[in-house]
């Protein structure tokens, strides 16, 4: 790619394209809709649709699709061509404002969590004007929201937009109290770092577990994994470099700000990090990134693994969600300023986040809860399942000084008062990063480190936005009713910090001491997805979401049903895959190997030449014993899957609990035997590429 600035966004119907192709009055009207949410007139929609179609056709597009994000966690699209009959067997290329603004895909087969019956197929997609359309694979993709015939949200985009609006409303109330009359919007900004593995495609196809579940269900530890830490930030192999180069070029064309690439800790593991964008566009871009990662890997003879834990005993992959709050005038509300007023404002927003994370730690844990992420959290490569915050020793000392009234002595001013004196000057990077913290302040943003690599970032940001909006609402209610803003503000900051400082922990989150201390602090330790799921439908959670118009109670309960069912389905698919692999691959390999040993043992004994057969005899006995254990463990797993009443007499949560406690335990027992057999059975008989081969397959 010779000219990146000219190529960047070349496949996006962005602001520059709109200015060039739309009449001035149409452009102004569309921008008003995009920035203020005003109704889009049908004549304006028709003009925009025609210009968009002409531009897309020039880019090679023949079809259009309403590109949306159903509750599967992936994206969905139905393609319609631009052609319309023109008589006498001819066609013309047409695209109307009605087709641009609204679509009607079949919604019957998407997860709804009981919002609709299967036979009720009607669903609607509605253009999200805040996210630019783009051309991908010859199709004009129009980012949209997805809702049911009766208006309930059936996607992840709609509640994300609602949560952004909720935070905007409450943050503006607070800003007005500080005398800010210029900001018209407060926007949540997100940058999602994406970790992933690359393995050779031929080896990938020989592993049914990777193909069907995204993770290895069996596999002995390799002689060399990540122990020497020589892969992290190491030189990038030519094959991987070529992949990264093409990936970035395609993402740049689609307007994705792909910025940083490097090797991660584990062999075969890598990371791509973007520049920040608004939360909804960042979510769109992350979905595009994950899709392109897989497509381009295939072109290079590789497979891209996005599962949170594709290899047991090897670092898993996360998706660090870097989150901040900005005004439309360019002010980061989580960055200390240079005046007393600016710093009082910073402290108020900071303690609002502290309060939000403490009060809704259950929802934050839930927002990253998946069967896959359960294998990663708490594995000394990712944060534990206990939600806590890191803000650094210096900022903690400032808040503690304010709380106690003793002031702050670590900076260049011994005393300070909120709204009267400025914060002591301290550099943005005055505190080392804490990679063990689930939710770390990094100078002007928070890094939420718990999301797994496969996860849509919509969920965590919906929770973050809504929880902080609620804290700001309570703050604004109190301050608007006060009589002395400065003294009321100071009292509020001190009281909020004192009430919620238990959530702050700057130490090693991996240590066992922290687990004990967190228990003393009464922090939640929701170790598995099944533990976290009921928190979603608590009365507190329902009131939070409904109170800010993010979810109705019906929408909350529907999503709960989807999450519970997805957990059970995931483990069911994994268990069936494991049974098939053991029966069709592992057992035949064991039999073949034992036959070889038995034949050799027999020949030695029959020769009468006094050959020593102790090795063959010992190996045969060991393999025979493990094979018997294998059959027993296989039977346990099959019995667990055929448990009478499974899924029938149980409610959805009871079923998920059974899969966690029964099926997953049986899978672990079976795996232990298979992994031991892999270290004994001769390589020529073992049908599965090993961990060593997979992790080092891309050379």
C-alpha positions in Angstrom: 0.0 0.0 0.0 1.9 3.1 -1.3 -0.4 5.9 -0.1 -2.0 5.1 3.2 -3.7 8.5 3.8 -5.4 8.2 0.4 -6.4 4.6 0.8 -7.6 4.9 4.4 -11.4 4.8 4.5 -11.5 4.3 0.7 -14.3 1.7 1.1 -16.3 3.9 3.6 -19.1 6.3 2.8 -17.6 8.7 5.3 -18.0 12.4 5.9 -15.6 13.5 3.1 -17.5 11.3 0.6 -20.8 12.7 1.8 -19.7 16.3 1.4 -18.5 15.6 -2.1 -21.5 13.7 -3.3 -24.5 15.2 -1.5 -26.1 18.6 -2.2 -25.2 21.0 0.6 -28.7 21.2 2.1 -29.0 17.4 2.1 -25.6 17.0 3.7 -26.5 19.5 6.5 -29.8 17.7 7.1 -28.1 14.3 7.3 -25.4 15.7 9.7 -28.2 17.1 11.9 -29.7 13.6 12.1 -26.3 12.0 12.9 -25.4 14.5 15.6 -28.7 15.3 17.2 -30.9 12.4 16.3 -33.6 14.4 14.5 -36.0 12.6 12.1 -34.6 11.9 8.6 -37.0 13.3 6.0 -37.9 10.8 3.3 -36.6 13.1 0.5 -33.3 13.4 2.3 -33.1 9.6 2.7 -33.8 9.1 -1.0 -31.0 11.5 -2.0 -28.6 9.9 0.4 -29.5 6.4 -0.8 -29.0 7.3 -4.4 -25.6 8.9 -3.7 -24.6 5.9 -1.6 -25.6 3.5 -4.3 -23.7 5.3 -7.0 -20.6 5.4 -4.8 -20.9 1.8 -3.9 -21.3 0.6 -7.5 -18.2 2.5 -8.4 -16.4 0.5 -5.7 -17.6 -2.8 -7.3 -20.7 -3.3 -5.2 -23.7 -5.2 -6.7 -25.7 -5.8 -3.5 -26.5 -4.1 -0.2 -27.2 -5.4 3.2 -28.3 -4.2 6.6 -25.4 -5.3 8.7 -26.4 -5.9 12.3 -25.3 -7.6 15.5 -27.9 -10.1 16.8 -27.5 -11.7 20.2 -25.4 -14.5 18.8 -22.3 -12.2 19.5 -21.5 -12.3 15.7 -22.7 -10.2 12.9 -25.5 -10.9 10.4 -26.3 -9.8 6.9 -28.8 -10.6 4.1 -27.7 -9.4 0.7 -30.1 -7.8 -1.8 -29.0 -6.7 -5.3 -29.5 -3.2 -6.6 -31.2 -4.5 -9.7 -34.8 -3.6 -10.6 -36.7 -4.6 -13.8 -36.6 -1.9 -16.5 -38.8 -3.7 -19.1 -37.9 -5.8 -22.1 -35.6 -8.0 -20.1 -33.5 -5.1 -19.0 -32.5 -4.0 -15.4 -31.5 -0.7 -13.8 -29.6 -0.2 -10.5 -31.8 1.3 -7.8 -31.7 1.9 -4.1 -34.3 3.9 -2.3 -34.4 5.9 1.0 -36.9 3.3 2.3 -34.4 0.5 1.6 -31.6 2.5 3.2 -33.4 3.4 6.4 -35.3 0.1 7.2 -35.1 -3.5 6.3 -37.1 -6.6 7.3 -35.0 -9.7 7.7 -36.4 -13.0 8.9 -35.9 -12.8 12.7 -37.3 -16.3 13.6 -33.9 -18.1 13.9 -32.0 -15.5 15.9 -31.9 -15.8 19.7 -34.7 -13.9 21.4 -34.8 -15.4 24.9 -38.6 -15.8 24.7 -39.3 -12.3 23.3 -41.1 -14.0 20.4 -42.3 -17.3 19.2 -40.4 -19.1 16.5 -43.3 -18.7 14.0 -43.2 -14.9 14.6 -40.6 -14.2 11.9 -40.8 -10.4 11.5 -37.9 -8.3 12.6 -36.7 -4.9 11.5 -33.3 -3.3 10.9 -33.0 0.4 11.3 -30.0 2.4 9.9 -27.6 3.6 12.6 -26.7 7.0 11.1 -23.9 7.5 13.6 -21.9 4.6 12.0 -20.7 5.0 8.4 -21.7 2.5 5.6 -18.9 0.6 3.9 -18.3 -1.8 1.0 -17.0 -5.3 1.8 -16.7 -8.1 -0.7 -18.8 -6.3 -3.3 -21.6 -5.5 -0.9 -22.7 -2.2 0.6 -22.9 -2.8 4.3 -25.2 -0.4 6.2 -24.7 -0.6 10.0 -28.2 -1.0 11.6 -30.0 -1.7 14.8 -32.3 -4.8 15.0 -35.7 -4.9 16.7 -38.8 -7.1 16.8 -42.2 -6.4 15.4 -43.3 -5.2 18.8 -40.3 -3.0 19.3 -38.0 -5.0 21.6 -34.3 -4.9 20.9 -33.1 -8.1 19.4 -29.4 -7.0 19.1 -26.4 -5.6 20.9 -26.3 -2.3 19.0 -29.6 -0.9 20.2 -29.0 -1.1 24.0 -25.4 0.1 23.4 -26.7 3.3 21.8 -29.3 3.7 24.6 -26.5 3.4 27.2 -24.5 6.0 25.5 -27.5 8.3 25.5 -28.1 7.6 29.2 -24.5 8.6 30.1 -24.7 11.6 27.8 -27.8 12.9 29.6 -26.4 12.5 33.1 -22.9 13.7 32.4 -24.3 16.9 30.7 -26.3 17.6 33.9 -23.0 17.4 35.9 -21.1 19.6 33.4 -23.8 22.3 33.6 -23.3 22.4 37.4 -19.6 23.3 36.7 -20.8 26.1 34.4 -20.0 24.3 31.2 -22.5 25.6 28.6 -20.5 24.8 25.5 -20.5 21.0 25.5 -23.5 19.6 23.7 -22.7 15.9 24.0 -20.7 13.5 26.2 -19.4 10.5 24.3 -17.9 7.3 25.6 -14.7 6.4 23.7 -13.4 2.9 23.4 -10.3 1.2 22.1 -10.4 -2.6 22.1 -7.1 -4.5 22.0 -7.6 -7.8 20.2 -5.5 -10.9 21.0 -5.5 -14.0 18.8 -3.6 -17.2 17.8 -2.5 -18.2 14.4 -2.0 -21.9 13.5 -1.4 -23.7 10.3 -4.6 -24.4 8.4 -3.8 -28.1 7.6 -3.1 -28.8 11.3 -6.2 -26.9 12.3 -8.4 -29.1 10.0 -7.0 -32.2 11.7 -8.3 -31.1 15.1 -12.2 -31.5 15.2 -12.2 -29.8 18.6 -10.7 -26.6 17.1 -13.0 -26.7 14.1 -16.2 -27.3 16.1 -15.5 -25.5 19.5 -12.6 -23.1 18.9 -10.5 -24.8 21.6 -8.5 -27.9 22.1 -10.4 -30.4 24.3 -7.3 -32.6 24.7 -3.6 -32.2 24.4 -0.5 -32.8 26.4 1.7 -29.9 27.4 4.6 -29.3 25.0 8.2 -29.5 26.0 8.5 -25.8 25.3 5.6 -23.4 25.6 5.9 -19.8 26.8 8.3 -20.5 29.7 11.3 -18.6 28.3 9.1 -15.6 27.5 11.0 -15.2 24.2 7.9 -14.8 22.0 6.6 -11.6 23.6 7.4 -8.6 21.5 9.8 -10.8 19.5 10.6 -10.4 15.9 7.5 -11.3 13.8 7.9 -14.3 11.5 7.7 -13.5 7.7 4.5 -15.5 7.3 2.8 -13.8 10.2 4.1 -10.4 9.0 2.6 -10.9 5.6 -0.7 -11.7 7.2 -0.6 -8.7 9.5 0.3 -6.4 6.6 -2.7 -7.6 4.5 -5.0 -7.5 7.6 -4.1 -3.9 8.3 -4.5 -2.8 4.7 -8.0 -4.3 4.5 -8.9 -2.7 7.9 -7.6 0.7 6.8 -9.7 0.6 3.7 -12.7 -0.1 5.9 -11.9 2.9 8.1 -10.6 0.8 11.1 -7.8 2.6 12.9 -5.5 -0.4 13.3 -2.5 1.0 15.0 -0.3 -1.5 16.9 0.7 -5.1 16.1 3.0 -7.4 18.1 3.7 -10.9 19.3 2.0 -11.8 22.6 3.3 -14.0 25.4 2.4 -17.5 24.0 3.9 -19.0 20.9 1.6 -18.3 18.0 -0.2 -15.6 19.9 -0.4 -12.0 18.6 -2.3 -8.7 19.3 -3.8 -5.9 17.2 -4.7 -2.6 18.9 -6.7 0.2 17.4 -6.9 3.9 18.1 -9.9 5.0 20.1 -13.3 5.7 18.6 -16.9 6.3 19.9 -18.2 3.2 21.7 -20.6 2.1 19.0 -18.2 2.6 16.1 -15.5 0.9 18.1 -17.9 -2.1 18.6 -18.6 -2.2 14.8 -14.9 -2.0 14.0 -14.0 -4.8 16.4 -16.6 -7.0 14.8 -15.1 -6.2 11.4 -11.6 -6.8 12.7 -12.5 -10.3 14.0 -14.2 -11.2 10.8 -11.3 -10.0 8.7 -8.8 -11.8 10.9 -10.4 -15.1 10.0 -10.9 -14.4 6.3 -7.3 -13.2 5.7 -5.8 -16.0 7.8 -7.5 -18.5 5.5 -6.0 -16.8 2.5 -2.5 -17.2 4.0 -3.0 -20.9 4.8 -3.6 -20.3 8.5 -6.5 -20.4 10.9 -7.1 -17.6 13.3 -8.2 -18.7 16.8 -10.3 -16.2 18.8 -11.3 -18.5 21.6 -10.5 -17.2 25.1 -8.5 -20.4 25.9 -7.6 -22.4 22.9 -4.8 -24.3 24.7 -4.9 -25.5 28.3 -1.9 -24.4 30.3 -1.0 -21.7 27.8 -1.9 -18.1 28.0 -5.4 -17.4 26.8 -6.5 -14.4 24.7 -8.3 -11.3 26.1 -9.8 -8.1 24.7 -8.8 -5.2 26.8 -11.5 -2.6 26.7 -10.0 0.9 27.1 -12.9 3.2 28.1 -13.0 7.0 28.6 -15.6 9.8 28.6 -15.1 12.8 26.3 -17.1 15.9 25.5 -17.8 16.9 21.9 -15.4 19.8 22.5 -12.5 17.4 23.0 -12.2 17.4 26.8 -11.4 14.0 28.4 -13.4 14.0 31.6 -11.1 11.3 33.1 -8.0 13.4 32.7 -6.8 15.8 35.5 -6.8 19.4 34.4 -4.8 22.5 35.3 -7.3 24.6 37.3 -9.2 24.0 40.5 -12.5 23.7 38.7 -11.1 21.2 36.1 -9.7 19.0 38.8 -12.8 19.1 41.0 -14.7 18.0 37.9 -12.1 15.2 37.3 -12.4 14.0 40.9 -16.2 13.9 40.7 -16.2 11.8 37.5 -13.5 9.6 39.0 -15.4 8.8 42.1 -18.5 8.3 40.0 -16.7 5.5 38.2 -15.4 4.1 41.5 -19.0 4.1 42.9 -20.4 2.5 39.7 -17.8 -0.3 39.6 -18.4 -1.0 43.3 -22.1 -1.0 43.2 -22.4 -3.0 40.0 -19.4 -5.3 40.2 -21.8 -8.2 39.7 -22.9 -6.8 36.3 -19.4 -6.1 35.2 -18.4 -9.7 36.0 -21.5 -10.9 34.2 -20.8 -8.8 31.1 -17.7 -10.9 30.4 -19.1 -14.2 31.5 -18.9 -17.0 28.9 -18.0 -20.7 29.1 -14.8 -20.0 27.3 -13.8 -17.0 29.5 -14.3 -19.2 32.6 -11.1 -21.1 31.6 -9.1 -17.9 31.3 -10.1 -15.7 34.2 -8.0 -16.4 37.3 -5.5 -18.5 35.4 -2.6 -16.1 36.3 -2.6 -14.7 32.8 -5.8 -12.6 33.2 -7.5 -11.0 36.1 -9.4 -13.1 38.6 -13.1 -13.2 38.6 -13.1 -10.8 41.5 -13.8 -7.2 40.2 -11.5 -4.6 41.7 -10.0 -1.3 40.6 -6.4 0.0 40.3 -5.9 3.7 40.4 -2.3 4.0 41.4 -0.7 4.9 44.7 -0.5 8.6 44.0 -4.1 9.1 43.1 -5.2 6.9 46.0 -3.1 9.0 48.4 -4.8 12.2 47.1 -8.3 10.7 47.7 -7.3 9.4 51.1 -5.9 12.8 52.0 -9.2 14.4 51.0 -11.2 11.9 52.9 -9.2 12.3 56.1 -8.8 16.1 55.8 -5.0 15.7 56.3 -4.2 16.8 52.7 -1.8 15.3 50.3 1.9 15.4 51.0 3.3 13.5 48.0 3.1 16.4 45.5 4.3 20.0 45.4 1.4 21.3 47.6 0.9 20.0 51.1 -2.8 20.8 51.3 -5.7 21.1 48.9 -9.4 21.7 48.9 -11.8 20.5 46.2 -12.7 23.3 43.9 -10.4 25.8 45.6 -6.9 24.6 44.9 -5.7 22.5 42.0 -4.6 18.9 42.3 -0.9 18.5 43.1 0.9 18.1 39.8 1.7 14.5 39.0 2.6 13.1 35.6 0.2 11.0 33.7 2.4 8.0 33.9 3.4 8.5 37.5 2.3 4.9 38.5 3.3 1.6 37.0 0.6 -0.3 35.2 -1.0 -3.2 37.1 -1.6 -6.0 34.6 -3.3 -8.1 37.2 -6.1 -5.7 37.8 -9.5 -6.2 36.2 -10.2 -2.5 35.9 -7.1 -0.2 35.9 -6.9 3.6 35.6 -4.1 4.4 33.2 -3.9 8.2 33.3 -6.9 9.3 31.4 -8.9 6.1 30.8 -9.8 2.8 32.4 -8.6 -0.5 31.0 -11.2 -3.2 31.6 -9.1 -6.4 31.3 -11.7 -9.1 31.9 -13.4 -9.4 28.5 -12.4 -12.5 26.5 -11.1 -12.3 22.9 -14.3 -13.7 21.3 -16.6 -11.3 23.1 -18.6 -8.5 21.5 -17.5 -5.4 23.4 -21.1 -4.1 23.3 -22.0 -5.9 26.6 -19.2 -4.6 28.8 -19.7 -1.1 27.5 -23.5 -1.2 28.0 -22.9 -2.1 31.7 -20.1 0.5 32.1 -22.1 3.3 30.5 -25.3 2.6 32.4 -23.6 2.1 35.8 -21.7 5.3 35.5 -24.8 7.1 34.3 -26.6 6.0 37.4 -23.8 7.3 39.7 -23.8 10.7 37.9 -27.6 10.8 38.1 -27.4 10.5 41.9 -24.6 13.1 42.0 -26.5 15.5 39.9 -29.7 15.1 41.9 -27.9 15.9 45.1 -25.8 18.8 43.8 -28.7 20.5 42.0 -30.6 20.6 45.3 -27.7 22.0 47.3 -27.1 25.6 48.3 -23.3 25.9 48.2 -21.9 24.0 45.2 -18.2 24.0 46.3 -18.8 22.7 49.8 -21.5 20.3 48.6 -19.2 19.0 46.0 -16.3 18.5 48.5 -18.6 16.6 50.9 -20.0 14.5 48.1 -16.5 13.4 46.7 -15.3 12.5 50.2 -18.4 10.6 51.1 -18.6 8.7 47.8 -14.9 7.7 48.0 -15.2 6.6 51.6 -18.3 4.5 50.8 -16.8 2.7 47.8 -13.0 2.6 48.4 -13.2 -1.1 49.2 -13.2 -1.8 45.4 -9.8 -0.2 45.1 -6.8 -2.6 45.2 -3.4 -1.6 43.9 -1.7 -4.9 44.7 -1.2 -8.3 43.1 -4.6 -9.7 42.1 -3.1 -13.1 41.4 -2.2 -13.7 45.0 -4.1 -15.9 47.4 -3.9 -13.2 50.0 -6.1 -11.0 47.8 -8.8 -13.6 47.6 -9.0 -13.7 51.3 -8.8 -9.9 51.6 -11.5 -9.5 49.0 -13.8 -11.7 51.1 -13.2 -9.5 54.1 -14.1 -6.5 52.0 -17.3 -8.3 51.0 -16.5 -8.2 47.3 -18.1 -10.7 45.1 -16.2 -13.7 43.8 -18.4 -15.1 41.0 -16.0 -17.8 39.8 -18.0 -19.1 36.9 -20.5 -17.9 34.4 -23.3 -19.9 36.1 -22.5 -18.1 39.4 -22.8 -14.7 37.7 -25.9 -15.2 35.6 -28.6 -14.8 38.3 -27.2 -11.3 39.0 -28.5 -10.1 35.7 -32.2 -10.6 36.7 -31.9 -9.2 40.2 -34.3 -6.4 41.0 -31.4 -4.0 41.4 -30.1 -4.8 37.9 -33.6 -4.5 36.3 -34.2 -1.2 38.0 -30.8 0.1 36.8 -31.4 -0.7 33.1 -35.1 0.1 33.0 -34.5 3.4 34.9 -32.2 4.6 32.2 -34.1 3.2 29.2 -31.3 0.8 28.3 -33.3 -2.4 28.7 -36.9 -3.1 29.6 -37.4 -5.8 32.2 -38.6 -8.1 29.4 -35.4 -7.4 27.4 -33.3 -8.1 30.5 -35.0 -11.4 31.2 -34.7 -12.4 27.5 -31.0 -11.8 27.5 -30.6 -13.8 30.7 -32.3 -16.8 29.0 -30.1 -16.5 26.0 -26.9 -16.4 28.1 -28.0 -19.4 30.2 -28.9 -21.4 27.2 -25.7 -20.5 25.3 -23.6 -21.8 28.3 -25.3 -25.2 28.3 -25.2 -25.4 24.5 -21.5 -24.6 24.4 -20.6 -27.4 26.9 -23.0 -29.8 25.2 -21.3 -29.3 21.8 -17.8 -29.6 23.4 -18.8 -32.8 25.2 -20.2 -34.4 22.1 -17.1 -33.4 20.1 -14.9 -34.9 22.8 -16.9 -38.2 22.7 -16.6 -38.4 18.9 -12.8 -37.7 19.0 -12.2 -40.3 21.7 -14.2 -43.0 19.9 -13.1 -42.2 16.4 -9.5 -41.2 16.9 -8.0 -41.8 20.3 -9.3 -45.4 20.9 -8.3 -46.6 17.4 -4.8 -45.1 18.0 -4.5 -46.9 21.3 -5.6 -50.2 19.8 -3.2 -49.9 16.9 -0.3 -49.0 19.2 -1.1 -51.9 21.6 -1.3 -54.3 18.6 2.1 -53.2 17.5 3.5 -53.8 21.0 1.7 -57.1 21.4 3.1 -58.4 18.0 6.6 -57.3 18.9 6.3 -58.8 22.3 5.0 -62.1 20.8 7.8 -62.3 18.3 10.5 -61.7 20.9 9.0 -64.4 23.1 8.6 -66.9 20.3 12.1 -66.4 18.9 13.6 -68.2 21.9 16.7 -66.1 21.5 16.5 -64.6 24.9 15.5 -61.1 23.7 14.6 -58.7 26.5 10.9 -57.8 26.1 10.6 -55.8 29.4 10.2 -52.5 27.6 7.4 -53.7 25.3 5.7 -55.5 28.2 5.8 -52.4 30.5 4.5 -50.1 27.7 1.8 -52.5 26.8 0.7 -52.9 30.5 0.7 -49.1 31.0 -1.2 -48.4 27.8 -3.7 -51.2 28.5 -4.4 -49.8 32.0 -4.8 -46.3 30.7 -7.1 -47.6 27.9 -9.3 -49.2 30.5 -9.4 -45.9 32.4 -10.2 -44.2 29.1 -13.2 -46.4 28.5 -14.4 -45.9 32.1 -14.1 -42.1 31.8 -15.7 -42.1 28.4 -18.7 -44.0 29.9 -19.0 -41.4 32.6 -19.2 -38.6 30.1 -21.7 -40.4 28.0 -23.8 -41.2 31.1 -23.6 -37.5 32.1 -24.9 -36.5 28.7 -27.7 -39.0 28.8 -28.8 -38.2 32.4 -32.6 -38.8 32.6 -34.5 -35.6 32.7 -31.6 -33.5 31.5 -33.1 -30.3 30.1 -36.6 -31.5 30.7 -37.4 -31.3 34.4 -34.8 -28.6 35.0 -35.1 -24.9 34.5 -32.5 -23.2 32.4 -30.2 -22.3 35.3 -30.4 -25.8 36.8 -29.4 -27.2 33.5 -26.4 -24.9 33.2 -25.4 -25.8 36.8 -25.6 -29.5 35.8 -23.4 -28.9 32.7 -20.8 -27.1 34.9 -20.8 -29.6 37.8 -21.5 -32.8 35.9 -20.6 -32.7 32.2 -17.6 -30.4 32.5 -16.2 -32.4 35.4 -16.6 -35.6 33.3 -14.8 -33.9 30.4 -11.9 -32.9 32.6 -11.6 -36.5 33.9 -11.6 -37.9 30.4 -9.1 -35.4 29.2 -6.6 -36.3 31.9 -6.4 -39.8 30.7 -6.2 -38.8 27.0 -3.4 -36.4 27.7 -1.4 -39.1 29.5 -2.0 -41.5 26.6 -0.7 -38.9 24.1 2.7 -39.1 25.9 2.9 -42.9 25.6 1.3 -43.8 22.2 3.8 -43.6 19.3 3.5 -40.5 17.2 2.8 -42.4 14.0 -0.3 -43.7 15.6 -1.5 -40.5 17.3 -3.9 -38.8 14.9 -4.0 -35.3 16.4 -1.4 -32.6 15.9 0.2 -32.0 19.3 0.4 -28.7 21.2 4.1 -28.4 20.2 3.1 -28.7 16.5 0.2 -26.4 16.7 1.8 -23.6 18.7 4.9 -23.6 16.4 3.1 -24.5 13.2 3.4 -21.0 11.6 7.0 -20.6 10.5 
